[in-house]
Amino acid sequence: MTALSAAAGAAQRAQKRVAAGPKVLATGLLMAGLLSAVIGLAQYHGVAALLHPWVAVPLEPIGMAYGNLRQRNQFATLLSMALVALLWMYGRAGMRGRQGLLAAGALLIAGLAASTSRTGLLQLIVIVAAAGWMGWRERRLNAGATALPPATQPSLLPHPGWLLGALALYALLAWALPWSAVTVASIHAGGGSAGADVEGMLTRLRDGAPPGHSRMLLWSNVLWLIGERPWTGWGWGQLSLAHYLAEYPGPRFVEILDNAHNLPLHLAVELGIPAAVLICGAFLWMVLAARPWQERDPTRLMAWSVLGMIGLHSLVEYPLWYGPFQLVFGLCLGMLWPWRPTRAPADGTETQEAAQAREARARLAARLMATAILAAVGYAGWSYVRVSQPFLPAAGRLAGWQDDPLARLDPDGSDWLFARQVRFAELALTPLTPQTAARVHALAQATLAFSPEPRVVVKLIDSAGMLGLEQEAQFHVVRLRAVYPEAYARWLAGKPPA
C-alpha cells in the first residue's frame, strides 16, 4: 500500500504544477497496453519463445496470452485501462491521429480476445456502453447548441457506431483466433501438427471453470469462514491457514486459498464484517459524494474509468495486491482528490523574493519525496534480489551465492521485508535430521500461516513425529488427507510432494 499512497501524493502534486500529467499517464497506459497486446498475441500463437528472455513464455504451446503479467485477468485489465486512455487521447487528436488510435484500439481488442478473460469481456462491454452513451449525449448536446452541420461539429469520443463495432470485432476475433493459433503453430512446426487444442472464449463462457476451481465454490468457502468468525475475522494474511484448517460441510476449493478473489469478502473474512462494512462503506460514500456520473471533465472521467476497471477486477480477483495496479490506482486517486492551489496574497503584497522562495520550497519538497520513493524502491529491489537467490538454480545465482544461498540471509534481521520468503526457502533447503528437527519444526510452524502447501505440511508432520509430538503430527495428517489427498497418498508411499 506504500506504492498506492506515494502514487496518490505524486499525482496530486503533479496536477497542481504540471498540466501534462494526465497526458503522461494516458500515454504510459496506452504504450504499456499496446506492447502487452503484441506480447500476448505472440504467446497465443506459440512464437513467444523467439522473444525470450524479454517476454514470458507460457507452458501451454498455444492459446495462452497474458503478456508479462503472467495472469490473463491482469493482462485484460491492463488492456482495458489502455482502452480508456485511448479514448481520452482520441478527444485531443487530429484526424490522422484519430485514425491511428482506432487502429491501436483494434490491436488492444485483439489482445483482449486472445486473453479469453471473462473479466476482460465484461470490462469491454462496460467501456463500450459508457463511452457510447457519453458519445451519443455529446452529439445530441452539440446538435442543440450549434447550427453547424453534424459532420463539422467537434467530438471528444468516437461515434457510438464505432464503439459497437468494437464488440463485433471482439466476437469475430474470439472465433478466428483459435484457428489462427493452430495455423501459425503448424507453420512454425514445419508443417506438422500443432499438437495442442485451443480453448476459445466461447468454450470458456460455456464450460466455466474446471471442477473445484469455480468462483462460486471459492466464495461459498469464504462465506462459511466468515460465518465462523464474523466479528473479528481470521486475521490479516491468515486466510490460507483458515482454509487449510477448515472442515467445510460441502465441497472444498482445491487450491491454496490466500485471497477471497473479491475485495469486500476478503476484508470481511480477514478483518471481520464490521471492519469490512466500515472500509467499503467509507469508500462508497466518497464515490457517491464525488458524483462521477455528473463529471464533464475528460481527465477526471478517464481517472474514474480507470478506477472502474480496477474496481471490476477487484470483485473477482485481487489486482490491488500487485504494485503496478497500486501505482495506477494511487495516481488516479491523486488526480481526483480535491485540492486548493497555493496562490500569492490577493493584495499583491508578496515580493518577488518571497514568491521565488515559495517556489523553491515546493521544488525541494517534490525532490525530497522523489528521493524517498527512489530509495524505498531501491531497497525493496535489492532485498528482492537477495531473497530470490535460493529460489534460483545455482547457475543463475549471483557470484558468491551459488553454494550456500542462505548464508547471507537473515529472516529475523536485515531481510525483514521478505522474512517469510526467507523462512520458506530455509525450510525447503534444510534436510530433516535428528539434529535439525527442532529448527525444521519451528520453521514449518511459522511457514504454515504463510503458505500451507503440501511440502510445508509434510515437513511439519515429519519433524513433529521425530520430536515425539504425536498428537500434533496426527492432527496435520488428518488435515493433509482432507485438503491434499494426492499429496497424502504420495506421503504414505514415501514420495516427496509433487
C-alpha positions as CSV (number, residue, x, y, z in Angstrom):
1,M,0.0,0.0,0.0
2,T,3.0,2.3,0.2
3,A,3.1,2.4,-3.6
4,L,-0.5,3.5,-3.6
5,S,0.0,6.3,-1.1
6,A,3.1,7.5,-2.8
7,A,1.5,7.5,-6.2
8,A,-1.5,9.4,-4.9
9,G,0.7,12.1,-3.4
10,A,2.8,12.4,-6.5
11,A,-0.3,12.7,-8.7
12,Q,-1.8,15.3,-6.5
13,R,1.3,17.4,-6.7
14,A,1.6,16.9,-10.4
15,Q,-1.9,18.1,-11.1
16,K,-1.1,21.3,-9.1
17,R,2.1,22.0,-11.1
18,V,2.2,20.1,-14.4
19,A,-0.7,20.4,-16.9
20,A,0.8,17.5,-18.9
21,G,0.4,15.0,-16.0
22,P,-2.8,13.3,-17.4
23,K,-1.2,13.1,-20.8
24,V,1.8,11.3,-19.3
25,L,-0.5,8.8,-17.5
26,A,-2.6,8.2,-20.6
27,T,0.4,7.8,-22.9
28,G,2.0,5.4,-20.5
29,L,-1.1,3.2,-20.1
30,L,-1.6,3.1,-23.9
31,M,2.0,2.2,-24.7
32,A,2.1,-0.5,-22.0
33,G,-1.2,-1.9,-23.3
34,L,-0.1,-2.0,-26.9
35,L,3.2,-3.6,-26.0
36,S,1.5,-6.1,-23.9
37,A,-1.1,-6.9,-26.6
38,V,1.8,-7.6,-29.1
39,I,3.4,-9.9,-26.5
40,G,0.1,-11.6,-25.7
41,L,-0.6,-12.3,-29.4
42,A,2.9,-13.8,-29.8
43,Q,2.2,-16.0,-26.8
44,Y,-1.2,-17.0,-28.1
45,H,0.3,-18.1,-31.4
46,G,3.2,-20.0,-29.9
47,V,6.0,-17.8,-31.0
48,A,6.9,-16.0,-27.7
49,A,10.0,-18.1,-27.4
50,L,11.5,-16.1,-30.2
51,L,11.4,-13.1,-27.9
52,H,12.8,-14.8,-24.8
53,P,14.1,-13.7,-22.3
54,W,12.4,-10.4,-22.8
55,V,8.9,-11.9,-22.6
56,A,7.4,-14.6,-20.6
57,V,6.8,-18.0,-22.4
58,P,3.7,-19.8,-21.3
59,L,3.8,-23.6,-20.5
60,E,1.0,-24.1,-23.0
61,P,2.3,-24.3,-26.5
62,I,-0.5,-22.2,-28.0
63,G,-3.7,-20.5,-26.9
64,M,-2.5,-18.7,-23.7
65,A,-1.9,-15.0,-23.6
66,Y,-1.1,-12.9,-20.5
67,G,1.8,-10.6,-21.6
68,N,4.5,-10.3,-18.9
69,L,1.9,-10.1,-16.1
70,R,1.6,-14.0,-16.0
71,Q,-2.1,-13.9,-15.4
72,R,-4.7,-13.3,-18.1
73,N,-7.2,-11.3,-16.0
74,Q,-4.4,-8.8,-15.0
75,F,-3.4,-8.7,-18.7
76,A,-7.0,-8.0,-19.7
77,T,-7.3,-5.2,-17.1
78,L,-4.2,-3.5,-18.4
79,L,-5.6,-3.6,-21.9
80,S,-8.9,-2.2,-20.7
81,M,-7.2,0.7,-18.9
82,A,-5.3,1.3,-22.1
83,L,-8.6,1.5,-24.0
84,V,-9.8,4.1,-21.5
85,A,-6.6,6.1,-22.0
86,L,-7.0,5.8,-25.8
87,L,-10.5,7.3,-25.6
88,W,-9.1,10.2,-23.6
89,M,-6.4,10.8,-26.2
90,Y,-8.9,10.5,-29.1
91,G,-10.6,13.7,-27.9
92,R,-7.3,15.6,-28.3
93,A,-6.0,14.1,-31.6
94,G,-6.4,15.4,-35.1
95,M,-7.9,13.4,-37.9
96,R,-4.8,11.4,-38.7
97,G,-4.1,10.8,-35.1
98,R,-7.6,9.5,-34.5
99,Q,-7.2,7.0,-37.4
100,G,-4.0,5.8,-35.7
101,L,-5.8,5.5,-32.4
102,L,-8.6,3.5,-33.9
103,A,-6.0,1.0,-35.3
104,A,-4.4,0.9,-31.9
105,G,-7.8,0.1,-30.4
106,A,-8.2,-2.8,-32.8
107,L,-4.9,-4.2,-31.5
108,L,-6.0,-3.8,-27.9
109,I,-9.3,-5.6,-28.6
110,A,-7.3,-8.4,-30.3
111,G,-5.3,-8.8,-27.2
112,L,-8.4,-8.9,-25.1
113,A,-9.9,-11.6,-27.3
114,A,-6.6,-13.6,-27.0
115,S,-6.7,-13.3,-23.2
116,T,-10.0,-15.3,-23.1
117,S,-10.6,-13.4,-19.9
118,R,-14.3,-13.2,-18.9
119,T,-13.4,-10.2,-16.7
120,G,-11.8,-8.5,-19.8
121,L,-15.0,-9.1,-21.8
122,L,-17.1,-7.5,-19.0
123,Q,-14.8,-4.6,-18.9
124,L,-15.0,-4.1,-22.7
125,I,-18.8,-4.2,-22.5
126,V,-18.8,-1.5,-19.7
127,I,-16.4,0.7,-21.7
128,V,-18.4,0.4,-24.9
129,A,-21.7,1.1,-23.0
130,A,-20.4,4.1,-21.0
131,A,-18.5,5.7,-23.9
132,G,-21.3,5.0,-26.3
133,W,-23.8,6.7,-24.1
134,M,-21.5,9.7,-23.4
135,G,-20.7,9.9,-27.2
136,W,-24.5,9.9,-28.0
137,R,-25.1,12.6,-25.4
138,E,-22.2,14.7,-26.6
139,R,-23.5,14.7,-30.2
140,R,-27.1,15.5,-29.0
141,L,-25.9,18.4,-27.0
142,N,-23.7,19.7,-29.9
143,A,-26.7,19.5,-32.2
144,G,-28.8,21.6,-29.9
145,A,-26.1,24.2,-29.2
146,T,-24.9,25.0,-32.7
147,A,-26.1,25.4,-36.2
148,L,-23.1,23.7,-37.7
149,P,-23.7,20.5,-39.7
150,P,-23.2,17.4,-37.6
151,A,-20.2,16.3,-39.7
152,T,-18.3,19.5,-38.8
153,Q,-19.1,19.6,-35.1
154,P,-16.2,18.7,-32.7
155,S,-16.4,15.5,-30.8
156,L,-14.3,14.1,-28.0
157,L,-15.4,10.4,-28.4
158,P,-15.7,8.1,-31.4
159,H,-19.2,7.7,-32.9
160,P,-21.3,5.2,-31.0
161,G,-21.3,3.0,-34.1
162,W,-17.6,2.6,-33.9
163,L,-17.8,1.6,-30.3
164,L,-20.4,-1.0,-31.0
165,G,-18.1,-2.2,-33.8
166,A,-15.5,-2.9,-31.1
167,L,-17.8,-5.6,-29.7
168,A,-18.4,-7.0,-33.2
169,L,-14.6,-7.1,-33.8
170,Y,-14.1,-8.9,-30.4
171,A,-16.7,-11.5,-31.3
172,L,-15.1,-12.1,-34.7
173,L,-11.6,-12.4,-33.2
174,A,-12.8,-14.7,-30.4
175,W,-14.0,-17.0,-33.2
176,A,-11.0,-16.6,-35.5
177,L,-8.0,-16.6,-33.1
178,P,-8.1,-20.3,-32.1
179,W,-8.0,-21.2,-35.8
180,S,-5.1,-18.7,-36.5
181,A,-3.2,-20.0,-33.5
182,V,-3.3,-23.6,-34.8
183,T,-2.4,-22.5,-38.3
184,V,0.6,-20.4,-37.1
185,A,1.8,-23.1,-34.8
186,S,1.7,-25.7,-37.7
187,I,3.7,-23.4,-39.9
188,H,6.2,-22.8,-37.1
189,A,6.5,-26.5,-36.6
190,G,7.4,-27.0,-40.2
191,G,4.0,-28.1,-41.5
192,G,3.4,-30.7,-38.8
193,S,0.6,-30.9,-36.3
194,A,0.5,-28.1,-33.7
195,G,-0.1,-30.8,-31.1
196,A,-2.5,-28.8,-28.9
197,D,-6.1,-27.7,-28.7
198,V,-7.0,-24.1,-28.1
199,E,-9.7,-23.2,-25.6
200,G,-11.6,-20.3,-27.1
201,M,-13.6,-17.7,-25.4
202,L,-16.9,-19.3,-26.3
203,T,-15.7,-22.5,-24.7
204,R,-14.7,-20.7,-21.5
205,L,-18.1,-18.9,-21.4
206,R,-20.0,-22.2,-21.9
207,D,-17.9,-24.6,-19.7
208,G,-16.8,-22.2,-16.9
209,A,-14.0,-23.1,-14.5
210,P,-12.8,-26.8,-14.0
211,P,-14.4,-28.7,-11.2
212,G,-13.2,-27.5,-7.8
213,H,-11.9,-24.2,-9.2
214,S,-15.1,-22.1,-9.7
215,R,-15.5,-18.7,-8.1
216,M,-18.9,-19.7,-6.7
217,L,-17.2,-22.6,-4.8
218,L,-14.4,-20.3,-3.6
219,W,-16.9,-17.7,-2.4
220,S,-19.0,-20.3,-0.6
221,N,-16.0,-21.5,1.3
222,V,-15.1,-17.8,2.2
223,L,-18.7,-17.2,3.4
224,W,-18.5,-20.3,5.6
225,L,-15.3,-18.9,7.1
226,I,-16.9,-15.5,7.7
227,G,-19.7,-17.3,9.5
228,E,-17.2,-18.9,11.8
229,R,-15.6,-15.6,12.9
230,P,-18.0,-12.8,11.8
231,W,-16.9,-10.0,14.2
232,T,-13.1,-10.1,14.2
233,G,-12.2,-12.2,11.2
234,W,-9.3,-14.7,11.0
235,G,-6.6,-12.0,10.9
236,W,-4.8,-10.2,8.2
237,G,-3.0,-12.6,5.9
238,Q,-4.5,-15.7,7.6
239,L,-7.0,-16.8,5.0
240,S,-4.8,-19.5,3.6
241,L,-4.3,-21.0,7.1
242,A,-8.1,-20.7,7.8
243,H,-8.8,-22.6,4.5
244,Y,-6.3,-25.3,5.5
245,L,-7.8,-25.8,9.0
246,A,-11.5,-25.5,7.9
247,E,-13.8,-28.5,7.8
248,Y,-16.3,-27.4,5.3
249,P,-19.7,-29.1,5.3
250,G,-19.7,-29.2,1.5
251,P,-17.1,-29.2,-1.4
252,R,-13.7,-27.5,-0.9
253,F,-11.9,-25.2,-3.3
254,V,-9.0,-27.3,-4.3
255,E,-6.2,-24.7,-4.4
256,I,-4.5,-22.8,-1.6
257,L,-6.9,-20.1,-0.8
258,D,-4.9,-17.0,0.2
259,N,-7.3,-14.4,-1.2
260,A,-11.1,-14.3,-1.4
261,H,-11.0,-13.1,-5.0
262,N,-13.5,-10.4,-4.0
263,L,-12.3,-7.3,-2.1
264,P,-15.3,-6.9,0.2
265,L,-15.4,-10.6,1.0
266,H,-11.6,-10.6,1.6
267,L,-11.9,-7.7,4.1
268,A,-14.8,-9.5,5.9
269,V,-13.0,-12.9,6.2
270,E,-9.7,-11.4,7.5
271,L,-10.8,-8.3,9.4
272,G,-14.4,-9.1,10.3
273,I,-17.8,-7.9,9.0
274,P,-17.8,-4.6,10.9
275,A,-14.4,-3.5,9.6
276,A,-15.3,-4.6,6.0
277,V,-18.6,-2.6,6.2
278,L,-16.7,0.5,7.6
279,I,-14.0,0.4,4.9
280,C,-16.2,-0.4,2.0
281,G,-18.9,2.0,3.2
282,A,-16.4,4.9,3.6
283,F,-15.1,4.3,0.1
284,L,-18.7,4.1,-1.3
285,W,-19.6,7.3,0.5
286,M,-16.7,9.1,-1.0
287,V,-17.6,7.9,-4.5
288,L,-21.3,8.9,-4.1
289,A,-20.2,12.3,-2.7
290,A,-18.0,12.9,-5.7
291,R,-20.9,12.0,-8.2
292,P,-18.7,10.7,-11.0
293,W,-21.8,10.3,-13.2
294,Q,-22.1,14.1,-13.3
295,E,-18.5,14.6,-14.4
296,R,-17.9,16.6,-17.6
297,D,-14.1,17.0,-17.4
298,P,-12.5,14.4,-19.7
299,T,-9.4,14.0,-17.5
300,R,-11.4,13.2,-14.4
301,L,-13.6,10.9,-16.4
302,M,-10.5,9.0,-17.5
303,A,-9.4,8.7,-13.9
304,W,-12.8,7.5,-12.8
305,S,-12.9,5.0,-15.7
306,V,-9.5,3.5,-14.9
307,L,-10.6,3.1,-11.2
308,G,-13.7,1.4,-12.5
309,M,-11.6,-1.1,-14.4
310,I,-9.6,-1.9,-11.3
311,G,-12.8,-2.0,-9.2
312,L,-14.5,-4.5,-11.5
313,H,-11.4,-6.7,-11.4
314,S,-11.3,-6.4,-7.6
315,L,-14.7,-8.1,-7.5
316,V,-13.3,-11.4,-8.9
317,E,-9.6,-11.2,-8.0
318,Y,-7.1,-9.1,-6.2
319,P,-5.3,-6.6,-8.5
320,L,-4.6,-4.2,-5.6
321,W,-2.2,-6.8,-4.2
322,Y,0.2,-6.0,-7.1
323,G,2.4,-3.0,-7.3
324,P,1.6,-1.9,-10.9
325,F,-2.1,-1.7,-10.2
326,Q,-1.5,0.0,-6.9
327,L,0.5,2.7,-8.7
328,V,-2.2,3.4,-11.2
329,F,-4.9,3.3,-8.6
330,G,-2.9,5.8,-6.5
331,L,-2.3,8.1,-9.5
332,C,-6.0,8.2,-10.3
333,L,-6.9,8.9,-6.7
334,G,-4.4,11.8,-6.6
335,M,-5.9,13.2,-9.8
336,L,-9.4,13.1,-8.4
337,W,-8.6,14.3,-4.9
338,P,-9.8,17.8,-4.2
339,W,-7.1,20.4,-3.6
340,R,-6.7,24.1,-3.1
341,P,-3.9,25.7,-5.2
342,T,-1.4,27.8,-3.4
343,R,-1.7,31.4,-4.5
344,A,0.1,34.6,-3.8
345,P,-1.6,37.1,-1.5
346,A,-4.7,38.7,-3.1
347,D,-3.5,42.2,-2.2
348,G,-0.3,41.8,-4.2
349,T,2.0,42.3,-1.2
350,E,4.1,39.3,-2.0
351,T,7.6,40.3,-3.1
352,Q,9.4,38.6,-6.0
353,E,11.9,37.2,-3.5
354,A,9.1,35.6,-1.4
355,A,7.4,34.1,-4.5
356,Q,10.8,32.6,-5.5
357,A,11.3,31.2,-2.0
358,R,7.8,29.7,-2.1
359,E,8.5,28.0,-5.4
360,A,11.9,26.8,-4.2
361,R,10.3,25.2,-1.1
362,A,7.8,23.4,-3.4
363,R,10.6,22.1,-5.6
364,L,12.6,21.0,-2.6
365,A,9.6,19.1,-1.2
366,A,9.0,17.4,-4.6
367,R,12.7,16.4,-4.8
368,L,12.7,15.0,-1.3
369,M,9.6,12.9,-2.0
370,A,11.1,11.6,-5.2
371,T,14.3,10.8,-3.4
372,A,12.5,9.0,-0.7
373,I,10.4,7.0,-3.2
374,L,13.6,6.0,-5.2
375,A,15.4,5.0,-2.0
376,A,12.5,2.8,-0.9
377,V,12.2,1.2,-4.3
378,G,15.9,0.6,-4.5
379,Y,16.0,-1.0,-1.0
380,A,13.0,-3.2,-1.9
381,G,14.6,-4.2,-5.2
382,W,17.9,-5.1,-3.7
383,S,16.1,-7.1,-0.9
384,Y,14.2,-9.0,-3.6
385,V,17.3,-9.8,-5.5
386,R,19.0,-11.2,-2.3
387,V,16.0,-13.2,-1.2
388,S,15.4,-14.6,-4.7
389,Q,18.8,-16.3,-4.8
390,P,17.7,-19.6,-3.0
391,F,14.8,-19.9,-5.4
392,L,17.1,-19.8,-8.5
393,P,19.2,-22.7,-9.9
394,A,22.8,-22.5,-8.9
395,A,23.9,-21.4,-12.4
396,G,21.5,-18.4,-12.3
397,R,22.6,-17.1,-8.9
398,L,24.9,-14.1,-8.2
399,A,28.6,-14.6,-7.7
400,G,29.2,-15.9,-4.2
401,W,25.7,-17.2,-3.7
402,Q,25.9,-20.4,-5.7
403,D,27.0,-22.9,-3.0
404,D,25.1,-21.6,0.1
405,P,22.4,-19.0,-0.8
406,L,21.0,-19.0,2.7
407,A,24.3,-18.0,4.4
408,R,23.8,-14.2,3.8
409,L,20.1,-14.1,4.5
410,D,18.6,-13.4,7.9
411,P,14.8,-13.9,8.3
412,D,14.7,-12.0,11.6
413,G,17.1,-9.2,10.8
414,S,18.2,-7.4,7.6
415,D,15.8,-9.3,5.4
416,W,12.7,-8.3,7.3
417,L,10.8,-7.1,4.2
418,F,10.8,-10.7,2.8
419,A,11.3,-12.6,6.1
420,R,8.5,-15.1,5.3
421,Q,10.1,-16.0,2.0
422,V,13.4,-16.5,3.6
423,R,11.9,-18.9,6.2
424,F,10.2,-20.7,3.3
425,A,13.5,-21.1,1.5
426,E,15.3,-22.3,4.6
427,L,12.6,-24.8,5.3
428,A,12.7,-26.1,1.7
429,L,16.6,-26.4,1.7
430,T,17.1,-27.8,5.2
431,P,17.2,-31.6,5.3
432,L,15.3,-33.2,8.2
433,T,17.6,-35.0,10.6
434,P,17.6,-35.5,14.4
435,Q,20.0,-32.5,14.7
436,T,17.8,-30.2,12.6
437,A,14.3,-31.5,13.7
438,A,13.7,-28.7,16.2
439,R,14.7,-25.9,13.7
440,V,12.7,-27.5,10.8
441,H,9.6,-27.9,13.1
442,A,9.8,-24.2,14.2
443,L,10.2,-23.1,10.5
444,A,7.3,-25.3,9.4
445,Q,5.0,-23.9,12.1
446,A,5.9,-20.3,11.2
447,T,5.6,-21.0,7.4
448,L,2.2,-22.8,7.7
449,A,0.3,-19.5,8.0
450,F,2.2,-18.0,5.1
451,S,1.9,-21.0,2.7
452,P,0.2,-24.2,4.0
453,E,1.1,-26.2,0.9
454,P,1.9,-29.9,1.0
455,R,5.6,-29.7,1.3
456,V,5.3,-27.5,4.4
457,V,2.7,-29.7,5.9
458,V,4.7,-32.9,5.3
459,K,7.8,-31.3,6.9
460,L,5.7,-30.3,9.9
461,I,4.3,-33.8,10.3
462,D,7.7,-35.5,9.9
463,S,9.5,-33.1,12.2
464,A,6.7,-33.3,14.9
465,G,6.9,-37.1,14.7
466,M,10.7,-37.0,15.1
467,L,10.3,-34.8,18.2
468,G,7.8,-37.1,19.7
469,L,4.8,-34.7,19.2
470,E,2.5,-37.4,18.1
471,Q,-0.8,-35.6,18.7
472,E,0.3,-32.6,16.6
473,A,1.6,-34.9,13.9
474,Q,-1.7,-36.8,13.8
475,F,-3.7,-33.6,13.6
476,H,-1.8,-32.5,10.5
477,V,-2.0,-36.0,8.9
478,V,-5.8,-35.7,9.1
479,R,-5.7,-32.2,7.5
480,L,-3.3,-33.4,4.8
481,R,-5.6,-36.2,3.9
482,A,-8.6,-33.9,3.7
483,V,-7.0,-30.9,1.9
484,Y,-4.4,-32.5,-0.3
485,P,-5.4,-36.2,-0.9
486,E,-2.9,-36.7,-3.7
487,A,0.0,-35.4,-1.6
488,Y,-1.3,-37.6,1.3
489,A,-1.1,-40.6,-1.0
490,R,2.5,-39.7,-2.0
491,W,3.5,-39.2,1.6
492,L,2.1,-42.7,2.5
493,A,4.2,-44.1,-0.3
494,G,7.3,-42.4,0.9
495,K,7.5,-40.0,-2.0
496,P,8.1,-36.2,-1.7
497,P,5.1,-33.9,-2.5
498,A,4.7,-33.0,-6.2
